Each structure stands twice: as C-alpha cells, then as structure tokens.
Amino acid sequence: MPSMTPVPSRAVRLPLRLHPLVLALAMMPMPLFAQQAPAPSVNINEYIVRGNTVLDPRQIERAVEPFLGPGKTLADVEKARDAVNALYQQAG
C-alpha cells in the first residue's frame, strides 16, 4: 500500500464572527463596486468676464452660450473658460 503524506490545507480558517461578513460580501453584486457617482451638475445662467478691454461682449456671449443652462458640470465651465481663452488668443 502506498504511503500517504498529508497535504497542507490551503483553506483559510476565519473566526466565526467574520462568517456573516464574508457571506454578505460574497453575495453583493460586483457592478456595485464599479459604479461611479455621476458628476455633480448645476444650472448656469451666466458667465461674468471682468476686466475685458479687448473683446466685444457679444463675442464672449456667443462663445459661452453652449455652456449655459441646466445640468452643466465642471467640465462645461472649463470648456467655457477655454472658449474665452481662445478668443483672447485669436485677438492677439
């Protein structure tokens, strides 16, 4: 008869008080961990550009108009800023 040597167990033994926690984590749907909160949004009614002596105010209004209204995010504010910066660069 061949001799049998015990194989070390790879199972991790957890204290009984942790079993409910491990079970609860195992039952959670995985997409729950991957979801990100939507970016906060606000209603933007106007942008105020102070100190402008180069551009016609109507140019600025046209540049920022796409970034006005409900549901705007920080990315929209940054795009409005970039649009005004582009006007200044074009004006020299």
N, C-alpha and C positions, 0 to 999 in steps of 0.2 A: 504494500500500500504506500503511495507517495506521501511524503510528509507535507503537511500544510502549514505554511507560515502565515500568521495573521497579517493582513494588510492594514496599514494605518487608515483610520477613517478620516475622510476629508470633510465630514459634516461638522458644521459649527453648532455648538450647543448654546442656545440662548437661555437666559433666565426666564422662568415662566411669566414674569411680569411684563416682558417685552413681546411675548407672542401676539397679543391683540394688536399691538402697534405694527408689527411686521405683517400681519394678516391684512390690516387696514391699508397699508401702503401697497401691498401686492394687488389689492382689489381696485385701486384707483386707476382710472383710465389714463393712459400715457399722454394723449394730446393735452391733458390738463397742464402738464408740466411745460409744454412747448408754447402755449398761448401767451401772447404779449398783449398788454393793455393798449388800447388804441391811444394815439397821441391826443392830448387834450386840445379842444378846439374852442374858439371864441367867435363872436360876431364883431367884425371890424367895420366901422362906419367911415373912418377917415384916417389918413396919414398926415401928420403935420411935419413939414420940412421947414426948419428955421435957418435963417442966415443966408438964404439963397439970393444971390445977386447976379447970377449968370443965366439961369434958365427961366423960360416963360412958365408961369404956374400951370398953364394948360398942358404943357408938355409933361410936367410931373403928374398931373391928374390922369392923363392918358396912360402913362407908364405904370401907375399903381392900380388903375381901375380893375384889372383882372384879379387883384388880390384883396378886393373888398367884398364884404358880405358875410353871411353866416357860415359856420363850420370851418373857419380858417385856422390853420395851425402855425406853429413857429416856423415851419418850412416856408409857408406863404409869406410871412413877414420878412424872412431872409430873401426871398425872391423879389419882393417889392424893393427892399434895400438895394439889391443887385441891379434892378432895373433903373433906379435913380442914379446909382454909381455909373452905370453905362451911359446915361445921358450926360453926366458931367465929363466923362472921358471923351465922348463924341464932341462936346463943346470945346474941349481943349483945356 
